[in-house]
């Protein structure tokens, strides 16, 4: 009954219709009076018989009108309604946020379940002739679960599959751009978003041509999260340092234990206290090397459990074989190479190798033993001879002739302040995030000459001067190269502190490319960029849930895009016979401060919307407000009351005109 009436008890007022009937069948009380004539006797008898009690009820239009009016009034008081879906005729795209914050357990049982239930209800009330599409806002690009269809069963099945893509961060803006592109093609699309609103601001140009409705879910912001985890080797002590960042999103102080597990055994535990909103970095030092993954866990019962643990894989201390090829003395370069840690240093003269004893070598070399030619990194100065090997990486310094160069080398240009226009050779830009330039700075570099170069398709510039690229990185199907477009001895580079830092980071970066690397840990949902050994023809991936798949390799560089599950991903590289070449571990944790801040929002904002829309001559639209009900209750009582008033008016007219 409650499904059709908001106040079903009001229907009981309809029982008063029995009272109206009784009034018509009960005898009326008359007053006795004396009359002067009996001529009216017959008429009095007729009235008496008409008002005798419990007589057979005769048809009376006034009574019927009164009963109908009473029943309709009781019906109006019960507030009848019917479900009316907000979806209009035409095409509608259902966008479901399946990010990690949607797994917060303040729903039934979580936010994602509430969102899927709302979407399912919306499909239930689909109007005839409407078509729908289901899209999941994924971490990097939208995932289409169904094309446009009017089949409700197909849409409901697609909605139920959205949970398979839960985890990571949702890129709602990319999903809206996808919807906008479809709207340009089909026109007049309606977009319905089911989300907790914990998303980044949308671009206004991806929303202005869409009819958007937003249905928010979630109620709690209480959460404590691990928002960062990593490890580094202390070269002085030989031990590792673990870094763990925790953030308290509660409005109250929280106290909990942070524990480091090794093979699921409690190894180190620390009590942590965080003020409301506080973020704290915790360092665990003096950790010896351990080949198996380490797990860090906080012991707290909060709304989102996926960010209460993180995994760390300790990076093994690498050691690379490096060969220097030079046509000159290169005294400074040779001295630097002998001082770099964690390398076996060789010199190549075009026909043979000579291993140079350094303090880092740790042992002498028997001159009677042949020197292995299997190098990891080649440092080539000028056009000195070297051995080309697709499994090796190369640092070229002012070279011009090799086909392995990531550039087409041109002529040198000299610094000349008197020229028209002047030639300054000043550094005008450098990447501070690239591994080879994240520490070394080139702002004090003084160049006398520079070679003009043209980048090959697989190359990119790391440092630029006023005359073009100065330091270039190339990645040709996994083979890494770095090119310096200047003669280091025709500059002050060898005497700068940036020189040893740059060389050490560059050799490490190139050495990782030669050996193949699974990289560091990543945040759930992001793409893991990997580099396979040269001889690998396929790799076997073991997921955290134990499932496995073997994938052929088309190139050394490949990516693992499905990283929504947190845990350890095991990557095994296989040769053409299926034999194991090497293995690596990829730790994936949520460690996403944005997703761990699970405070739900009732609006989705658009960034710089006012400025954008003002420039396009449109009224300001800064946010998309959430609505609460998928199915609207369309009530009919105003129409019923109108009919009641009409019936009462008709009954009054008939009574006073004495027609009845």
Secondary structure, 3 states (H helix, E strand, C coil): CCCCECCHHHHHHHHHHHHHHHHHHCCCCCCCCCCCCCCCHHHHHHHHHHCCCCCCCCCCHHHHHHHHHHHHHHHHHCCEEEEEECCCCCEEEEEEECCHHHHCCCCCCCHHHHHHHHHHHHHHCCCCCCEEEEEEECCCCCEEEEEEECCHHHHHHHHHHHHHHCCCCCCHHHHHHHHHHHHHHHCCCEEEEEECCCCCCEEHHHCCCCEEEEEECCCCCCCEEEEEEEEEECCCCCCEEEEEEEEECCCCCEEEEEEEEECCEEEEEEEEEECCCCEEEEEEEEECCCCCCEEEEEECCCCCCCCCEEEECCCCCCCEEEEEECCCCCHHHHHHHHHCCCEEEEEECCCCEEECCCCCCCCCCCCCCCCCCCCCEEEEECCCCCCCCCCCEEEEECCCCCCCCCEEEEEEEECECCCCCCECCCEEEECCCCCCCCCCCCCCCCECEEEEEEECCCEEEEEEECCEEEEEEEEECCEEEEEECCCHHHECHHHCHHHHHHHHHHHHHHHHHHHCECCCCEECCCCEEEECCCCCCEEEEECCCCCEEEEECCCCEEEECCCCCCEEEEEEEECCCCCEEEEEEEEEECCCHHHHCCCCCCEEEEECHHHHHHHCCCCCCCEEEECCCCEEEEECHHHHHHHHHHHHHHHHHHHHCCCC
